Amino acid sequence: MVDAITEFVVGKIGNYLIEEASMFMAVKEDLEELKTELTCIHGYLKDVEAREREDEVSKEWSKLVLDFAYDVEDVLDTYHLKLEERSQRRGLRRLTNKIGRKMDAYSIVDDIRILKRRILDITRKRETYGIGGLKEPQGGGNTSSLRVRQLRRARSVDQEEVVVGLEDDAKILLEKLLDYEEKNRFIISIFGMGGLGKTALARKLYNSRDVKERFEYRAWIYVSQEYKTGDILMRIIRSLGMTSGEELEKIRKFAEEELEVYLYGLLEGKKYLVVVDDIWEREAWESLKRALPCNHEGSRVIITTRIKAVAEGVDGRFYAHKLRFLTFEESWELFEQRAFRNIQRKDEDLLKTGKEMVQKCRGLPLCIVVLAGLLSRKTPSEWNDVCNSLWRRLKDDSIHVAPIVFDLSFKELRHESKLCFLYLSIFPEDYEIDLEKLIHLLVAEGFIQGDEEMMMEDVARYYIEELIDRSLLEAVRRERGKVMSCRIHDLLRDVAIKKSKELNFVNVYNDHVAQHSSTTCRREVVHHQFKRYPSEKCKNKRMRSFLNFGELEFLVGFDVETLKLLRVLDLRRLRFPLKINGDLIHLRYLGIDGYSFSDRAAIISKLRFLQTLEAYSEYPIEETIDLRKLTSLRHVIGLFVGELLIGDAANLQTLRFISSDSWNKLKPELLINLRDLEIYEDFDRRVSVSWASLTKLRSLRVLKLYYLRLESEEAVRSTDVISPSLESVTLEGITFEEDTMPFLQKMPRLEDLILKGCHYSGGKMSVSEQGFGRLRKLQIFMESLDELQIEEEAMPNLIELKITSKEVIKKLIIPNRLRACMKLTADEL
């Protein structure tokens, strides 16, 4: 594990020597020597890490290396900070710069000499105690492109969840769900040990076409061991999708009893399905049942739990279903589907080796898929090495194989993927992780290196997809073939937490206590049960990240100005006076509540090196936000109603939301990397947006326009220059003067098209042959449309067609092949 940290620090030294060469000129040779020594030690660490059992001497030596690597990072970041601070001084203070720079130079020379003595001592200890055998470090220089190309070849494309051995279980439970004779609320409990596939089975049922057609109102929530009833109720309300954003902000302040009444009112008289995943206590169900009407509409509740007493402890009508372990035949089928993806020829020896390892998994699906993910990236000759390693770690049959398989899979990861896996320990149990946010955080932490071929965000996505491909992470939601959210199984999360503790990587506060105590931990995370963050932790000047995931109410003594090495500050809904100045030169990610944005607008304008600015909540930000000096911005997310000023935005990839007035003041031709854009009408000024400005965005993938005035004639004339990279277009509340289909259908990569609440007086829209060659989803929510005609050869890849206007339904001319994927509703406007 320590090798992941040392390789990260070696890379950081290299980046400083290249990108900040002038700053570190005085100590260049010393830094080069330090880098070489640490690289060599990294080779010995790889050997120590590869051993099945690490002896105590090696553990202590590895800890010395870990502390040393962290100290190197501190020295470099602190020196960089001092030099940047001096460069920003004005007036009389600039006169002291020359003396100050000399003092800083002497200081870092002394610091690096101390570090050199320490690393020589570490090397002597290794030689004295005979630790490790040198392994040459892999590669050299920038190998990011090579690694990502290897990932691209290996990973599966849009891999769907495979459920093996649960077909009979699914059939039984589906009959219970769809039983028309059972009119009362009926509860189905699925129970069994962790890793058996309870969630996978529940999701298979939840996403069944029959279930979707039967239950118009559906919600899915995770509970886990640490829960708060009010939070669970709010998540059900959000998941139902029946409440506006403004209403959600209002009810967020409700007490638990008020939320129960509100949810009860939403579901009263409706046929609903609610999945409550991973319940650990009967009290959790007792808290929820009062909010779920026991009506006669045929509603259903699915519960998953590891505990039989919880499964059978629900009152009312219920069915408890125990999941079994897989048979060997089922285990082998599941293993085969994943392990042999990159192997063309399966000889008898390979099959024998595979079956021996599968036998040891004892029918536990999670263990099988992780093992298969590990082996899928191995050559046939390497399978025996994995098998031998597994056998050496198993003393007898009483030892559970799952933790050993998880550990083996982790050790096989490249150092970037290890850091990504360790970082998953920051998220609460059963948390659905937004992939976009995870990518932004990993980039901000400095874990990801891009190059001229690939952006850092793309590299991060490939590393995350490698974890998914290895079954160390689970894809939850996909759009356009891309993973949008993911979740880590709690057994694997335990592995990430354990390793993070050993590396002093993350310190999590939950339920009024820290998971481990450290005054020098790099990352501090607060989960939803924790109410008060200890003041002594606020003085940890080595802190790189602070993240709040819930209900933190107090931050006594939290002075951000003293935490000058911060890279990530995610305060979420935390509202308190925040003191920040422009000295936070390392800050790359800032997440704050939109409600209190007005107090911080001037502060944010000084954060020159910020990459991601995210304003949470539905509160509109009415103040003028000046980001013109923030030339490193990559992602700006928030409901910016007031003026949003953006300067050199060559790095900008995400811009959500921006008013039409602010958009028209930008120079689109400079937004060469913009991928995701959302614009809404400025109702105070009623400024229109021309399609011409949008055609200049050559990298744009996702476009959402709300209640804008567009010039349709100009749009049609611009069909040959519309962005060739657009994958998703949403137009809401827009009035069309002409049929937009001839314009939209020529977008070569368009996969999703949503027209919601739009108005078109022409009456008829037509899609010609060869139109929308890649379109997979078409949703039209337009009452004013009279007729829709789709030619026979159009939309060859369409899998979802959703229409809400009854008038369109009467005059709908479409190929028969599209009727199977059509869903007609009339109440979504």
Buried (B, 14 or more C-beta within 10 A) or exposed (E): BBBBBBBBBBBBBBBBBEEBEEBBEBBEEBBEBBBEBBBBBBBBBBBBBBEEEEEEBBEEBBBBBBBBBBBBBBBBBBBBBBBBBBEEEEEEEEEEBEEBBEEBBEBBEEBBEEBBEBBEEBBEBBEEEEBBEEBEBEEEEBBBBEBBEBBEEBBEEEBEEEBBBBEEBBEEBBEBBBEEEBEEBBBBBBBBEBBBBBBBBBBBBBEBEEBEEBBEBBBBBBBBBBBBBBBBBBBBBBBBEBBEEEEBBEBBEBEBEEBBBBBBEBBEEBBBBBBBBBBBBBEBBEBBBBBBBEBEBBBBBBBBBBBEEBBBBBEEEBBBBEBEBBEBEBBBBBBBBBBBBEBEEEEEEBEEBBEEBBEBBBBBBBBBBBBBBBBBBBEBEEBEEBBEBBEEBBEEEEEBBBBBBBBBBBBBBBBBBBBBBBBBBBBBBBBBBBBBBBBBBBBBBBBBBBEEEBBBBBBBBBBBBBBBBBBBBBBBEBBBEBBBBBBBBBBBBBBBBBBBBBBBBBBBBBEEEBBBEBEBBBBBBBBBBBBEBEEEBBEBEBBBBBBBBBBBEEBEEBEBEBBBBBBBBBBBBBEBEBEBEBBBBBBBBBBBBBBBBBBBBEBBBBBBBBBBBBBBBBBBBEBEBBBEBBBBBBBBBBBBBBBBBBBBBEBBBBBBBBBBBBBBEBEBEBBBBBBBBBBBBBEEEEBEBBBBBBBBBBBBBBBBBBBBEBBBEEBBEBBEEBBEBBBBBBBBBBBBBBBBBBBBBBBEBBBBBBBBBBEBEBEBBBBBEEBBBBBBBBBBBBBBBBBBBBBEEBBEEBEEBBBBBEBBBEBBEBBEEBEEBBEEBEEEE
